[in-house]
Amino acid sequence: MRNPLPPLQWEKDELWILDQRKLPSREVWIRCRDEEIVAKAIESLAVRGAPLIGIAAAYGVALAAKHGNASR
């Protein structure tokens, strides 16, 4: 079970992002299985704040490497 407090959770080789656009009325998590979903979450402002964007991007690189797309 994901801890609902941190906005990023790594679980079973997937990144879960707390969609900050939905706060405070709803708690919605975005399941990221690849780097493209992470990039879309960053671009759409589901992830906010420079430090959190940087950490999410690093997880995106890890997902890309996992799928052999690290050069992208």
Helices and strands as residue ranges (DSSP letters): E 8-11, E 14-18, E 29-32, H 35-43, H 50-66
